Amino acid sequence: MAGHGSGRGSPIGPSSKSNSTLTLKMSKTSSHSSVHRHASPTNLMGSTNTIRPPSLATVAREMAYDIQQGRVLGASSPTFSAGGKYLYEHEDLKHDSISLDNLTDVLESDCESYGTLNGYNKYYKYYNTYDTYDHTDHEGYRGGPLCPSFPGGLIRFILPDGEDSKDRYYMTVMKDAHLDEVARFMALAWHRRTPKFVLSIIGSSQYFTPWLKPSFEEDLRNGIIQAANSTDMWILTEGLDLGVSKLIGDAAHREMVRRKNVAQNPLHIQNIKTDERLPRLNIFGICSKSSLVYADVVSGEKSSARHVYNTGGKPNLKLYDLNPDHTHFILMDDGPTPDNEGLYSFRLSLEMRFTKPVGKPRRYHHRMRGSNHTLHMASSQEQASHLELESMQTPVIGLLVQGGPPDIDHILWLLKKKIPVVVIQGSGLAADLVSFAYNEMELKSDPEYMDSYIKAELMRRVSEAFPDDFSNNDIARNLCRDKIIECVKLNYQDNLSFLTIVNSDVHGVRLNDISKYLLQALFKSQARMIGSHWREQLQWDLQLTLDWNRADLARSEIYNKYNLRDFKVAEYVVHLALLRPKREEFIALFLEHGLLIHTYLNHKRLHNLFENPADKDFFVTVCMEGVLGKSVNTNHLICNNFVDDTNCELNRLLYKCTGLQNLVNPYELSMNSLGSYVTDKDVAERRATNTLVLWAALTNRYKLAKLLWKQTEDPMAIALIVSMILHSLATDWCKKDLDMRQRVKETAAEFGKMAVSLLSLSYKDASVYTFAALSKRLEDFNNRTIVELAKLGGNKYFIAHPCCQKWLTQRWFGKIHLRDLDWGGSFNMPDGLKVGNTFSKLVPL
């Protein structure tokens, strides 16, 4: 292994330049194979400060490449457990016909089973000793390990009032730098991966003015952070410590403080409360180095972290500070004097570059959280289109807030490139000018009205908005006016719309709901792709609406817009909808459009659903520790055999709550999901739906349980069983937490009332059918009748119902019919005497 990397100039060969050490702590149930590392100084980023080593995904890709090239095959004596041992047991993966991406997925999915910690340590020993900046060969394999050389490192912001310093990554690039190299540097040195969404905040700081409405700034801050917390999004600003950039930075600061407080909360540390799984904030500042007060400090020439102090800048000299709450900075080296045109051109080109993958493209599957399993696509046809998704564009949207003439040029360029732009009307300056032109031209756009009113009024407003820019320059003012009109004219292209105006002055429009307007702008500008790509695009759109919890837009902009009836939503999207809280509307939408639960639900997915409950507090303290008496590892809630066969712990949990055996059959779930039906399709769907209702009840997802309950074939029985489960949990195992106990008991009573209401409705409309339903023995529930289930759960209201009482009377008397005869007197024979006389007449044969 000593000469391992020499064959292709890779970073795998040993080096004498680094004596770094590495300590790893890995959880076997970590989603995405997360690794918590503490590395000694390394020059991976051109800095001697603590830098995070590459992620397991990056190392897995390196391993996969070496495996594919035959450099780490060693089948007889595996070099390292995660790669060599896997190959030792899977000879078919040694062939070059296996794609690099498939090998990477295999290693990422199975490395935990083959000693990830050991394999990662050994492999990283070689990976970490490579000096990026001493290597001059920039030729690599597809997205390979050779990192482009850019001056950069760490900026350490020294903050006043004793606050902790903040280390931020930065890189310095020439304005004519190759943007693919910039993207590769971000992927390999900064470990950034292709986002789901890129939001470019447009609004020059020198044109920023305070808002008249105090709520405007707060709502915009909350809306941006809410969107960033919901999906993997990159936010681009100009990175300076003033104007809109500072507003975004302040929002990020408040969010990071909140996350830190939550993380340090003892209840959160013990995982008593539901832990948040939030994406990492990625806020990139793009500015020219010559516009910074400390331009000479961030030269990238020295490897140590560069200490900087923000003192407010020198606005009179047009020198500014960087905002310390951005996560990364891309500084354009424009020489001693600012080159504004070069900076705008560079940023625009970078925004276009971000429409393509940065590093490893996102793949069409979802790694199940806390599990070694991967949610792959359902059909071979979908599998064939797996790699085609790498060519799909990442959505990039511009958001104009205030702004000046340069920002009008910015959005004009974006619109020419068919990149959608959202304009905040009411924020002022350029945003209001574009909004005015848009509203007037939408109202009436004939040439006479344009010349007589719109152009004249727009010219007057431009002069008022930017008096210093156009006071003595009518030609420049008219040119700015014409650019605004051109922006509006570029709204409609190819039967699509690329300009969205959000009027913040209208009642009901709230900027904290900015994700709604961003999605609307995306869908209005999105052309329908050809062939199979169209369906893959819809899956991505669905996942984006799911991330931002916009079921209304999923319905109107995806299902209704394309008149989808038999569209099959991907299993991983369904899985995400079930895992995330408050996504019941999505599940309802999927069910309306033909989702078959049995094709989704197998025993692995059921295991993962229990592994990641939305209310971990309830599931751990009540179900696992209370009912089963387990000592739970908070990083690994359930054991591997929790859902493996009919004797699994899940069935034991359900038996303790209901007295019913083998309510869940994991083998049958998995066989049915593959289409190899143990019984038939209808039975498979019925049992899968029942199982999902039980999962929702045991994990405190009562709204979801009610929604799924409506899809069940035996709703009265399921309502009684859920009521029985919750009543048992509340009575026997929620004794310490009185508030939780009360809430669970109320929900149990609600499900019991649902069963009684359904019985009343059925008895009123079809009494014969109702009596037959009460008499039917249910195979899924130990051949019990509905009345027996009500008795088992102690539901006295159900038993006392007139329909149930009449049914019990009929069962008691059997085929004996009692009649009252008129004997001409006042004497009536008691019913007991009638029955007794009847028995005396029976003569045994």
Secondary structure, DSSP 4 states (H G I P E B T S, - for coil): -TTTTTTTT-TTS--TT----EEEEE-TT-GGG-EEEEE---TTTT-SS--PPPPHHHHHHHHHHHHHHTSS--SSS-SSIIIIIHHHH-GGGGSTTS-HHHHHHHHHHHGGGG-HHHHHHHHHHHHTT--GGG------STT-S-----SEEEEEEE-STTPPPEEEEEEEEETT--HHHHHHHHHHTS-----SEEEEEE--GGG----SSHHHHHHHHHHHHHHHHHS-EEEEE--BSSHHHHHHHHHHHHHHHHHHHHHH-HHHHTT-SPPP--PPPEEEEEEEGGGBTTTTTTSS-SSSPEEEE----BGGGTBBPBPTT-SEEEEEE--SS--HHHHHHHHHHHHHHTTS--SSPP-S-EEPTTSS-EE--SSHHHHHTTGGGGGSPPPEEEEE-S--HHHHHHHHHHHHTT--EEEEETS-HHHHHHHHHHHHHHH---HHHIIIIIHHHHHHHHHHH-HHHHTT-HHHHHHHHHHHHHHHHTTEETTEE-EEEEETTSTT--GGGHHHHHHHHHHHTPPPPPTHHHHHHHHHHHHHHHHTT-HHHIIIIIIITTT-SS----HHHHHHHHHSTT-HHHHHHHHHTT--HHHH--HHHHHHHHHS-S-HHHIIIIIIIIIS----BTTB-S-TTTTSSTTSHHHHHHHHHHS------HHHHHHHHTT--SS-HHHHHHHHHHHHHHHHHHTT-HHHHHHHHTT-S-HHHHHHHHHHHHHHHHHHH-SS-HHHHHHHHHHHHHHHHHHHHHHHHHHHH-HHHHHHHHH--BGGGTTB-HHHHHHHHT-HHHHTSHHHHHHHHHHHHTT--------SSS----HHHHHHHHHHT----
